Amino acid sequence: MSLVLDPAAQDLLFREARTANAFTDEPVTDEQVQAIYDLVKYGPTAFNQSPLRITLVRSPEARERLVRHMAEGNQPKTAAAPLVAILSADNEFHEELPTLFPHFPQAKDLFFSERPAREGAAALNAALQAAYFIIGVRAAGLAAGPMTGLDFEGVRKEFLDDDHTPLMVVNIGRPGPDAWFPRSPRLAYDDVVTTV
């Protein structure tokens, strides 16, 4: 075996995992979400940036407000999922760098004093963290339904502020009947990897 991770865990996280489109009504608890975050917060980012912000949409009123901003095909599954999370990038993440990157506290001002630099770094590193979050959901034995079919500006205005940029909405729960579309093809190793 070339991989150390147990084959069952490989299946859980990658081979058998899919984007879920239907869920049971079993609740997703705050304890489960905290366990997911407490695992995935260790994923690497540049300068140990932690720009990902997670907004859990739990109340029926908030869910209704969110569903209005989802693409038509994403509205029913977002309305029915046990839990929905809005993942966003905090463009003011640099304020935390003296704590998160203590051996080089000057990074905050040296690299991120300008808003455009922060926005680019926040988008990239929060996207990395969002991917870790999806894997963490799978590690908890749950299914994730990440979606980018939404009105991003509408979601930002409804749930966030000017310092946060929405990245995606993720439905979370136990997969229900007919939760999966057939697996789409993937590129082969030789199509992706080159050696120089």
C-alpha positions as CSV (number, residue, x, y, z in Angstrom):
1,M,0.0,0.0,0.0
2,S,1.3,3.4,-1.0
3,L,-1.1,5.2,1.4
4,V,-1.0,4.9,5.2
5,L,-4.6,5.8,5.7
6,D,-6.9,2.8,6.2
7,P,-8.8,1.9,3.0
8,A,-12.1,2.3,4.7
9,A,-11.2,5.9,5.7
10,Q,-10.0,6.5,2.1
11,D,-13.5,5.4,0.9
12,L,-15.3,7.5,3.5
13,L,-13.4,10.7,2.6
14,F,-12.9,10.3,-1.1
15,R,-13.8,7.2,-3.2
16,E,-17.4,6.6,-1.9
17,A,-18.1,10.2,-0.9
18,R,-20.3,12.3,-3.2
19,T,-22.0,15.7,-3.3
20,A,-25.3,14.9,-1.6
21,N,-28.6,16.3,-3.1
22,A,-31.0,14.7,-0.5
23,F,-30.8,14.2,3.2
24,T,-32.7,12.5,6.0
25,D,-34.3,14.7,8.6
26,E,-31.8,13.6,11.3
27,P,-30.4,16.8,12.9
28,V,-26.8,17.9,12.7
29,T,-25.8,19.1,16.2
30,D,-23.6,21.9,17.3
31,E,-21.3,19.3,18.8
32,Q,-20.8,17.7,15.4
33,V,-20.0,21.0,13.8
34,Q,-17.5,21.8,16.5
35,A,-15.8,18.4,16.2
36,I,-15.6,19.0,12.4
37,Y,-14.1,22.5,12.9
38,D,-11.7,21.3,15.7
39,L,-10.3,18.8,13.2
40,V,-10.1,20.8,10.0
41,K,-8.7,24.0,11.6
42,Y,-5.3,22.3,11.4
43,G,-5.2,22.2,7.6
44,P,-2.4,24.3,6.1
45,T,-2.8,27.8,4.8
46,A,-0.2,30.5,3.9
47,F,1.1,32.3,6.9
48,N,-1.3,30.2,8.9
49,Q,-4.1,32.5,7.8
50,S,-7.5,31.5,8.9
51,P,-9.9,33.6,6.8
52,L,-12.7,31.0,6.6
53,R,-15.9,32.1,8.4
54,I,-18.8,29.7,8.9
55,T,-22.4,31.0,9.3
56,L,-24.8,28.2,10.3
57,V,-28.3,28.7,9.1
58,R,-30.6,27.0,11.6
59,S,-33.7,29.1,12.1
60,P,-36.6,28.6,9.7
61,E,-36.7,32.4,9.1
62,A,-33.0,32.5,8.2
63,R,-33.4,29.4,6.0
64,E,-36.2,31.1,4.1
65,R,-34.1,34.2,3.5
66,L,-31.2,32.1,2.2
67,V,-33.3,29.9,-0.1
68,R,-34.5,33.1,-1.9
69,H,-30.8,33.7,-2.9
70,M,-30.1,30.1,-4.2
71,A,-30.3,29.1,-7.8
72,E,-33.7,27.5,-8.6
73,G,-32.3,24.0,-8.8
74,N,-30.6,24.4,-5.4
75,Q,-33.6,25.9,-3.5
76,P,-35.5,22.7,-2.6
77,K,-32.5,20.8,-1.3
78,T,-31.3,23.9,0.7
79,A,-34.8,24.2,2.2
80,A,-34.8,20.6,3.2
81,A,-31.3,20.0,4.4
82,P,-30.9,19.4,8.2
83,L,-28.2,22.1,8.4
84,V,-26.9,24.7,5.9
85,A,-23.6,26.6,6.3
86,I,-22.6,29.7,4.4
87,L,-18.8,29.6,4.0
88,S,-17.2,33.0,3.5
89,A,-13.8,34.7,3.5
90,D,-13.0,37.3,6.1
91,N,-11.0,40.0,4.2
92,E,-9.8,41.4,7.5
93,F,-8.2,38.1,8.5
94,H,-4.8,39.9,8.8
95,E,-5.9,41.3,12.2
96,E,-5.4,37.8,13.6
97,L,-2.0,37.2,12.1
98,P,0.1,38.4,15.2
99,T,-1.6,35.6,17.1
100,L,-1.7,33.0,14.4
101,F,1.8,33.7,13.0
102,P,3.6,34.9,16.1
103,H,7.2,34.3,14.9
104,F,6.6,36.9,12.2
105,P,4.1,39.4,13.4
106,Q,5.2,41.9,10.8
107,A,3.5,39.8,8.1
108,K,0.2,41.6,9.0
109,D,1.5,45.0,7.8
110,L,4.3,43.9,5.4
111,F,2.1,41.7,3.1
112,F,-1.5,42.6,3.9
113,S,-1.8,46.3,4.5
114,E,-3.6,46.8,1.2
115,R,-7.2,45.5,0.8
116,P,-6.7,43.9,-2.7
117,A,-3.8,41.8,-1.4
118,R,-6.0,40.7,1.5
119,E,-8.9,39.9,-0.7
120,G,-6.8,37.6,-2.9
121,A,-5.2,35.9,0.0
122,A,-8.5,35.5,1.9
123,A,-10.2,34.0,-1.2
124,L,-7.4,31.4,-1.8
125,N,-6.9,30.4,1.8
126,A,-10.6,30.3,2.7
127,A,-11.2,28.1,-0.3
128,L,-8.5,25.7,1.0
129,Q,-10.2,25.8,4.4
130,A,-13.6,25.2,2.7
131,A,-12.2,22.1,1.1
132,Y,-10.9,20.9,4.4
133,F,-14.4,21.6,5.9
134,I,-16.1,19.4,3.3
135,I,-13.6,16.6,4.1
136,G,-14.3,17.1,7.8
137,V,-18.0,16.8,7.2
138,R,-17.3,13.4,5.5
139,A,-15.0,12.4,8.4
140,A,-18.0,13.0,10.8
141,G,-20.0,10.4,8.8
142,L,-22.1,13.1,7.3
143,A,-22.6,14.2,3.7
144,A,-21.9,17.6,2.2
145,G,-23.7,19.3,-0.6
146,P,-21.5,22.3,-1.5
147,M,-23.1,24.7,-4.0
148,T,-21.9,27.9,-5.8
149,G,-25.2,28.3,-7.6
150,L,-26.4,31.3,-5.7
151,D,-26.7,35.1,-5.7
152,F,-23.4,35.9,-3.9
153,E,-24.1,39.6,-3.5
154,G,-27.6,38.8,-2.2
155,V,-26.2,36.4,0.4
156,R,-23.5,38.8,1.4
157,K,-26.0,41.6,2.0
158,E,-28.5,39.3,3.7
159,F,-26.1,37.5,6.1
160,L,-22.6,39.1,6.0
161,D,-21.0,42.5,5.7
162,D,-18.6,44.3,3.4
163,D,-15.6,42.6,5.1
164,H,-16.8,39.1,4.2
165,T,-17.0,37.5,0.8
166,P,-19.3,34.4,0.4
167,L,-17.6,31.4,-1.2
168,M,-20.3,28.7,-1.2
169,V,-23.3,27.3,0.6
170,V,-23.0,23.8,2.0
171,N,-25.9,21.5,2.9
172,I,-25.0,19.1,5.6
173,G,-26.7,15.9,6.9
174,R,-27.1,12.2,6.6
175,P,-27.7,11.2,3.0
176,G,-31.3,10.4,2.1
177,P,-32.8,8.2,-0.6
178,D,-31.5,9.0,-4.1
179,A,-28.9,11.4,-2.6
180,W,-26.3,10.9,-5.3
181,F,-26.0,11.6,-9.0
182,P,-23.9,9.0,-10.8
183,R,-20.2,9.6,-10.3
184,S,-18.7,11.8,-13.0
185,P,-15.4,10.9,-14.6
186,R,-12.1,12.1,-13.2
187,L,-8.8,12.8,-15.1
188,A,-6.2,10.1,-15.1
189,Y,-2.8,10.5,-13.4
190,D,-1.0,10.9,-16.7
191,D,-3.5,13.7,-17.7
192,V,-2.6,15.7,-14.7
193,V,1.0,14.9,-13.5
194,T,4.1,15.9,-15.4
195,T,7.7,15.5,-14.3
196,V,10.4,18.0,-15.3
